[in-house]
Amino acid sequence: MTWQSPKGTRDFFPADLAAIQHVESAWRNASINAGFDEIEGPMFEHLDLYTVKSGEGIVSELFSFRRAGGDTDYALRPEFTPTLARMAAAKGRSLSVPTKWFGIPSHFRAERPQRGRLREFKQWNVDMLGIDSPSADAEVIATAIRALADLGLTSDDIVVRISHRDVVAKMLLDGGLKEEQLQVALGLLDKREKMPAEIFVEKAEEAGIDPSVFTPFDNETEASHEDLATLQHELKQWDIAEWCKFDFSIVRGLAYYTGIVFEIHEANGNERAIAGGGRYDGLVEMFGGPSIPAVGFGMGDVVLSLVLRDKGLLGDGNDLLPTPDVFVVSAGEEGDAAIAETVSLLRNANLHARRSYKTTKNVGKLLTEAAKTKATFAVILGEEFTRGEYVVKNLSTKDQVTLQRADLIEHLKS
């Protein structure tokens, strides 16, 4: 039997892992430089943590389980915001104002894998709690843009589409929607771009909603709201206004959002959303904590990696692999006996040292192997080693010197 990774998951070989770590490094640096502290939570939570707000229907989208002999249901986390809200509630009124947290956890969703969407993925989460002003929304958006810019993307590549749940709700209700249909309509609008027009109309009619209530969202629509006016000013202050536009077709499907919402897209619309987020002012209180305003976003690695590769900004990861300072080869029996000791000497001096495991004593072939690792130096243990000397070759300049043991480390570090 041939074993493969479970459908919707990925194996990360060294180059693959180097690529995703490159993305994570940009995420982490942008977060820390913006004053966010890193947190982490469990990979699984009580199932009720997700159903309490989203309802029992969400269970079909989760990997849920019950421990053998137990009586409690759990679920692998599909997102991080409920965990963050639970952690914030546990801190209660001891939370500082603002509280600025970020995390890069793994997430799991039991859904059909497709381009840009897997069952296991990494997601960068950035959240600010305690500031009841669009200035906080602007700061978390600016943090997201900082990471994207550090990865090489520009405002020509990326657009932040910003909306407001209250504005969208008013547009729907003014169009004739009944109040009791609002949550269903918001959920439909959130999925509208992901389905053919005829399917969308069919689903609206099945829900008893006149599809014409969605007509205002067919084109760019002007709408005013105090939060959006303030946000527009803040975006200019953060020098990111050129990355952003107001788009009231954005609503975000999760019911806990309460105000400004946004999604980050590839400018040509070739992929799913790179990131999504917004304000969720009531969530911490729902989990037993204080009433505290909050805003945040999640950015998955899957779509972002597709966009970066499409723009030629990520590659296959091979150029991101770590390169050694020195590569040690043996050109004789004396060298064979001392190769482990030499590598140990170099590593104890905090040098990144690797060695050849080939049996050949052909120095040309061994130096070719050393060059493939992109090492800076090669240390050759040849006949000179019988006199206590090391041959050191600079693999870039091709310069070569013979050194005593006492001078080896200083030369390599210089």
N, C-alpha and C positions, 0 to 999 in steps of 0.2 A: 504494500500500500504506500502511495506517495502522500506525504503529509504537507498540507499547505496552511498558511495562516487563515484564521477565520474570515469569512467574507466581510468586507467593510473595515478591515484593520490593515496595518502595514508593518512589514519588517523593516527595520532601519539598519542597513549595513553602514560601515564607517562613513562613507561619503554622504549617504542619505542623512545620517545623524548630524554630520557637520553642517549640512544645509539648514536643517531645522534649528540647530543650536545658533546658527548665524541670525536667524529670524528672532529667536528667543532673546538673544543678546541685545538686539535693537529694542525689543519690548522692555526688557529689564532696565537698560540704560535710560530710556525715555522716562520710565516710571520713577526711578530713583532720582534722576536729575530734576524732576518736577515735584519731588518731596513726598512721594508715595512710599509706604512701607509694605514689604511683602508679607503675605499671609498664606496659609494653606489649611485645608480641612480634610475630612475623610472622603475616600473615594465612593463611599455609599452612605446614604442617609435613611432615616425612617421614611417609608413611602408617603406617609401623611404630610410630610414637609412639602411635597409637590402637589398632592391632591387638595390640600386645604384651600388653595387659591384657584387652581386651575380645574378642579373637578375630577371625577373618576375617569373621565375620558382620556386623560393624559397617560393612564396606566399602560395603554396599548403602545405608547411611544417610548416606554422605559424598559430597561433590563431590570425586572423586579424579581425578588426571591424571598423565601422564608427558610431560615436555618432549620435543618432536620431536628425535629423534636421541639422546635420553638413555636411561639405564637405571635411573633411580630414580623410584619412585612417590611422589607428594605428595598431600596432601588439604587443602582449605580447612578451617580449624579449626571444628569443631562445638561445642567448649567450650574453656574456658581452663585448667582444672586440669592437664591433662598438660603444657601449655606452662609453667605456673608451676612444676610439679615438675621439669621439665627445667632451667629457669633456676636453681632452687634447688640442683639437683645440680651445676650448673656452678660455683656459688659455693663448694660444699663446706663445709668447716668454718670458712670465713671468715664464714658467716652469723651475724648477731647474734642473740641470744636475748632476747626474741622477735624474729622478723622479721615485720613487719606490712605487707602489700602489698595494693593494690587496683588494679583496672583497669576500663575501660569500653570494651572492644573490640567490633568487629563479629564475628558468628559466622554460619556457613552450615550448613544441614542439607538433604540431598537427600531430602525426604519430602513427603508430600501436604499442601499448604497447607490449613488449616482455621482456624476461629475460635480465636484465641489462639496460633496456631502458624504461623510463616512460614518461608520458606527462608533469609531473611536477616534478622537482628535484632541489636539492641544488647543487651548483657548486662553488668550490674554484678557484678564478682567481688571478694569480700573474703576474705582468707586470713591466718591467723595460724599461724606455724610456731615450734616450739621449746618450747611449753608443754604438758606432759602432764597436764592437769587440766581438768575441766569448766568451770573459771573462764574458760578461753579460749573454749569453746563459747558460754558466756553472753555474753561480750563481743562476739563477732561477731553473735550474734542481736540484742543490744542496738543494735549499729550499724545493722542492717537496720531495726529498728523506729524508730530515730531518723529515718531518711530518710522512712519512711512517714508518721510523725507530722508531719514538716515539710511533707509534701505535703497534709496535712489529714485523713489517715485516723486512726481511733481504734480502741481495742480492741473497740468494737462492730462495726467494719467488717472487722477482720482477726483471724485466729487463727493462731498458730504451733503446728503439730502436731509433737510431739517423740516420738521412739522410740529404740530401741537395737537394733542388729543382733544382738547376742548374745542379748538377751531374746527377740526374734522367732524366732531360730534354735532356741532352747530350747523355745519354745512349739510350733513345728512338729515338732521331734524327739520331744517328749513326747507329741504327738498321733499318733505312729506313722510319721512320715516317715522314710525311709531317708537316711542321711548323704550318699550319693552323689546324692541328688535335691535336696539343699538349695539349690544355686545356681539350679536351674531353678524351684524353688518360690518362692524370693525374687523372681525375675524376674516370675513370674506374679502374686504378691501386689502387687508394685509397679504392675502394670497393671490390677488388679482393678476399681478405681473407674471405669476408662475403657471398660469393656465390659459388655454385658448379662450377667446372671447365668448364663443358659444357655450363652452362648459361653465364659464363664470355666470352667464345669464341663466343657464339651467339651474345652477346651485342657488342663485338668488331667488328664483321663482319657487324652488323646492322649499325654501325657508319662508316663503310668503312675502318676499320683499320685491317691490317694483324696481327692476334694474335701472330705471331712469333716475333714481335717487343718487346714483353714482356718476351721472353725467358731468357734474362740475369738476370731477377729477380726471376728465379726459384730456384737459389742457392745463397749462399753467394758470393758476388762479391767484388773484391778489386777495389777501385777508389781513386784518389787523388784530393784534393782541399785544397787551402791555409787555408780556414776557418776551415776545419775539422782537419787539422794538428794542428792548434792553439787550437782548442777545445779539442783535445785529451790531449794536455799538460795541459790545464786548468782543465780538469776532474781529472787528477792525482793530481794537486795542491789542489783541493777541497776534495781529498781522496774519490772520488766516482767512480773511473774508473771501479771498479769491478762490479758496478751496471749497467754499460752501454755497449752497443755494436753498431757498425755501421751496418745498415740494409737498403739497398736502395730500398726495396719494400715499405718503409714508404714514403708517399708523402703528406699526409694531403689534404683533398678535398677542403677546402676553398680557394678561388682564391687569397685572400689577402696575403698569405704567400709568402715570397720573398727569403729565403735562407735556413739556418739550420731549420729543422723540427724534431720533435721527438714525440714518443708515449711511454707511460708507461704501461706495460702489466704484468699480472700474468705469472710467468716463464713458466708454463706448457701450456699456451695458452688456458686455460679452460674458460676464460671469455672475454668479449669485452675489449677494451682498458680502463684502469683506468683513464688515463689522456692523453691529447694531446696538443701540442703547437708548437711554432716556432717563427721565425722572420717575422715581418710585417712592413718593413721600410717605405712603402709608404702610409699607411692607414690614419695617422693623417693629412697628407697633403691633402688627398682626401676629407676630411671633412672640409677643409678651414683653417687648422692649418699650422704651419711651417713644413718644411721638417725635420723629426726627426726619427732617428733609434729607433726601438722598438722590444722587444721580450717578450713573455709571454706564459702562459699555462692555461688550465682549467681542473679541476679534479672534476668529479661528485661524489656524495655520493652513488649512487645506486650500481655501479659495485664495488666500494671500500668496501662497507658494505658486499657484497656477498663474496669477497675475505677474509675479516677479519673474517667473520663467518666460512668460510670453514677452516681457519687456527686455529679456536678456540680462536680468539683474541677479539671478541666482545660480544658474548653471546646474551641473550635476553634483556639486559639492566637493569634487576632487580637489579643486583649487583652494578649498577652505580647510582641508585636513591639516593638522599641525605638522610642521617640518622640523627635523632634528637639527641640533647644533652640530653634532658630530656623528660620523658613521665609522665604526671600527671594523677593520678587515685583517685577516691573518694571511701572510704570504709564506708561512713555514711552520714546522712542527713546534718551534719555540713559541711562535705567536699563538698557535692553537692552545697551548697550555696556559697562556697569560691573557687570553681575550676576555674571560669573565672578570678577572681582577681589574683589567683596564677599564672595562665598561662600568664596573662598580666605582672605581676611582672617579670617573667623570660624573656619574650620577650623584655621588656623594658631594660633589662640588656644585650641585644644582644645574648641571648641564643636561639637556635633552640628548641622550646618547642611545644609539641603536647599533646593532652588529649584524654582520653577515652570518648566515647559517649554511652557506654553500661550502662544499668540500673542495672546490677548485682552488688552486693557488695561483691562478692566472690573474695578476694584479689589474690588468686592463679590464677584464670582465668584472672584477670586484669593484673597481672604481665606477664602472657603468651602473652597477647596482646601487652604489652610494649616490650617484647623481640622480637616479630616478626618485629617490626619497626627498630630493631638494635640500639635502643637508648642506650646511655651510662648509664644513671641513670633513676630510677623511683622515683617520689615523691608521697608518699601515704598520702592522707588526711583522717586519721582515727580518733579514739577516742583521740589520742594525740593532735589533732588539736584544741580540746576544751580548751587545756591549752596553745594554741599559739605555738605548736611545729609541726615540719614536720618530717616525717620518710623518709629518703633517702636511697635507695638501689642501690648499684652498680651492674648492671645486668651482668657484666662479672665476677667479683670476688665473688659476692653474699654477700659482706660485707654490713652491715646496721647500720646506725646511726640515732639518733634523734637530731634535731637541732632547735634552736630558729630562728625566722625570720631574725634577724640581721646577722646570720652566714650562711644563706642558699646560697646566691649567691656566696660568697667567696668559699664555699666548692665545689659547682658545677663547678666553673671555675678553681679550683686548680687541 
